[in-house]
Amino acid sequence: MEIVTTAAQEAFLREFHARHPAATSSMMSHGRAPDGRSSYEILRDHVTGHLRVLDLGCGDGFLLDLLAEAGHQVTGVDLSSADLALARQRPALHGVPLATGRAQELPFPDGGFDACVSHMAFMLMPDIDQVTAEVARVLVPGGRLALILSGGGAGGSGSYELFQKLIRPALDGAPPEQRIPPLGDNRTLHRDGIDEILVPAGFSPVAWTTEPIDLGGTAEQVWARLSAIYNFMPLDQAVVRSIEEEFLAQATQLADADGRIPCTMNVHLAVTGRS
């Protein structure tokens, strides 16, 4: 079995986000839960009352912007200098500490934050037990940790399921040089696994909920949101274009009376506190 190093995983993530800065927010900022909030707004609302907030894997600063506007004192850290360059252009983040760094070696003092948030990033991080130890270190006792994690398809026969069906043969049949390295720790994808990671580091068992996120729109909009995935970067781009053509042709058949293409994915929300 091939051993994939942390360095190789992080090098891939840096390269992807250098080529595609703001990929995550371009996909997820359009999505809405049944109550009308985005997954970013859901995360923001779970740290209300916690003044100093660290965004772990802050990307282009979309969530930091929301937190700053809500009155929090915010700090961001991310592997990607390209994403952080976009974050620094946000008016609400002028003067905000934004560090290029690794979650396994946070450049912050002990007890420097009242809360930590991470949107669609914690699940990608290698050496997750070390990440968790670092988060526990920089949080005050009683500090809150709130995570948004990928939950996959929401079921049904929408365009998310169509997309997954179309890409699977291409990904399974790709030669080794067109495959991405394994990313993250699979324990982050379910509640028991998250508790297995967090509880030994001094966190309480998580409160866990699953939210369906509506990413629907025109066929082209849905494709743009769903195709912002890591797997497509090394894949033969002729194959990607072929998948796009087939997706657009089939997705159009799913349109409602207003021409909108349904697309729903789940995210998991995990919230806990440091003891």
N, C-alpha and C positions, 0 to 999 in steps of 0.2 A: 504494500500500500504506500502511495506517495505521501511523504511528510511535507506539509505546507507550513512554512515558517510564518511567524508573526510579521516579520519584515516584508515577506512577499505579499501578505494580505494587505498590509498598510500601503505598500507601494502601489498595488492595484487601486485602492481607494483614492489615493492621491492623484493618480493618473486620470481616473474616471472623472473626478470632480474638477480637475484642471481642464478637461475637455468639455465637461457639462456642468459648469457651476449653476447653482440654484435648481438642479434637477429635481430634488425632493419637493421643494416648495412649489415649483411649477406644476407638479402633479397634485400635491395634497392641498394646496391653499384653496383650490376650487371646490373641494369636496365638502359636503354638509351631512351632519348627523340628522336624525329625525327631528331634533329640537332646533335645527337651523344653525347650530354652531359648527365651525370647522374643528378638525382634530387639534389644531393649534390652540383654538379658543378653549376647548375642553381642558387641555393641559394648563393653560393660563389660569383658569378658574379654580383649579385644584391647589394652587399655591397662594390664594388670596390670604392676606394677613401675614405672610412671610416676606419680610422686607428685602433681604439680600438673597438674590436668586442666581444660581449658576446654571447656564444652559450647556449641557454636555453634548458635544457634537452639534454646535449651533448653526452650522452651514452658513447660508447667506443672511442670517439674522432675522428671518421672518418672525419667529416666535419671540426673540429678544425685543423686537419692535413692539409687539403687542404687550409684553411685560413692562417695558419702559413706559408706554402710554398709560398703563394701569398704575403707575407710581412706584414700581419696584426699582431697587438699585440692582442693576444687572451686570453680569460678567459672562462672556462666552469663551469657549475653547473648541477648537476644531483642528483636524489634521490638514485641512485644505486651505492653503493660502489664497487660492482663487476665490473660494466662497467667502472667506473673511474680507477680501478686498471689496466684495459687493456689500457685505454687512457694514463696512466703514462708510459707505456712501449713503446710508440711511440717516436722515436728519435726526431722528430720535436717538441714534446711537453715537452721535458725535461725542468723543471723550470717554466712551464706555470702554473698559478693559476688554480687549479681544485678543486672545492668545492663540498662536499657532502651537499646538502641542498634542501630546498623547494622553488619553484618559487613564492610562496605566501609570503615569508620572505627572500628576497634576501640579502645575507651577503655582500653587496657592497655599497659604498657611493653614494650619489646623484650625478647625472651627470658624472658618471665614464666611460661611454661608448658612442662612436659615432654611434654604430649600434648594433642591437640585431638580431640574427637569431634563428630559431627553426625548426628542421626537423622532421616531423611526431611525435611531442611531445605536442605542444600547445593544440591540440584537445583532449588530454587525461587528461588534468589537471583539477582537481576540483577547485571550487572557482575562476573561470576564471576572474571575474571582479577584484578580489584582485591581481591576477597574472598580469593583465594588468596595474593596478595602480603601481605595483612594477616595471614593465618594463619602464613605463613612468618616474618614479622617477629616475632610474639609467641612463636613456638616457639624453644626452645634448639636449637643444632646437634645433630642426631641425634634431635630430637623426633619423636614419632609422630603421624600423622593417620589417623584411622579413620572411615569414612563408611558409613552405611546409606542406600541409594538405592532408589527404587522400581524394581521389575523387571517390573511388569505381571502379566498372567495366567500361571499355571503350565501352561496347556493342559488338555485334557480337556473334560468337559461338566458341570462343577460350577456352583455358584451365582454364582461370580465371573464366569464367562463369560456366564451368563444376565443378570446385572446389566448388563454391558457391552452386550449385545445390546439390552436394553430402553431404556437411556439414550441410545444413539447417535442414533436418529432425532430425539429431543427436542433434543439438543444441536446437531445439524447444522441443524435447522430453526428454532432460536431466533432471534428478531430481535436486532439488534446490542446493544440496551440490556439484553438478558438473557444476554449472553455475558461471560465473565471475560476479563481481559487475558491475553495470553501470559505465562507465568511461567517464569523460569529460563532455562537454556541447555541445548539438546538434547544437547550433547556430554557432559553428566553422566550420560546414560542408557546409555552403553556404555564399555567399557574403553579403547578407543583414544582416545575423546574425553576421558575423565578424564585420561589421560596427556598429551594435548595441552594440557590446562589446567595440570596440576600440574608437569610436568617443567621447563618454562621458569622456574618460580618457585623451582627448587632442590630439588624432591622427586624421589625415585627412582620408577621405574615401579611402578605399584601391583601388589600381590597382589590378585587379583580372584576372588571366588567368588559363586555364586548359591545362595541358600537358599530353598526353598519354605516358606512360612509358613501354617500351618493356622489359619484364622479361623472354622471351622465352629461350629455351634450350632443353636439353634432358628431357624426362618425369621425371626422377629422380631429375634433377636439378630444374625443375619447382615445383615439389612437395616440395623439401627442402625449396624453397623460399616462397611458399604460406602457407606452414604448420607452419611457424614461427609466429603463431597468438596466442593472449592471450587466446582465447576460448578453445584451446586444453589442456592447463595445467591441469585444474581440471577434464576434461572429462575422462571417462573410457578408458584406453589405448588400450583395445581390440577393442573398437569402432573405435578409431583413426586408428589402423592397418587395420581394415576392410575398412575404407574409403580410406586409402592409396592404398590398393590392387585394389579397384574398380577404383580409379583415374588413376593409372598406366595403367590398362587394357584399359580404355576408351581413355585416353590422347594419347596413341600410335596411335590410329586411326585418330588423328588430325594432324599427322606429315606431313611436307612438303616433297618435293623430297629429301632433304638433311637430313631427319630424325629429323628436328627441330620442337619442339612443340610450336605453337604460344601462347603467354600469354601477355596480355596488361591490365594495370590498369591505371586509371587517378590519377594525383595529382593536387591539386589546389595550385597556387602560389599567395599569398597575400602580397603586398608591400605597405607600408605607411610611413609617417613621423610624428614625434612628433612636434606639433606647439610650 
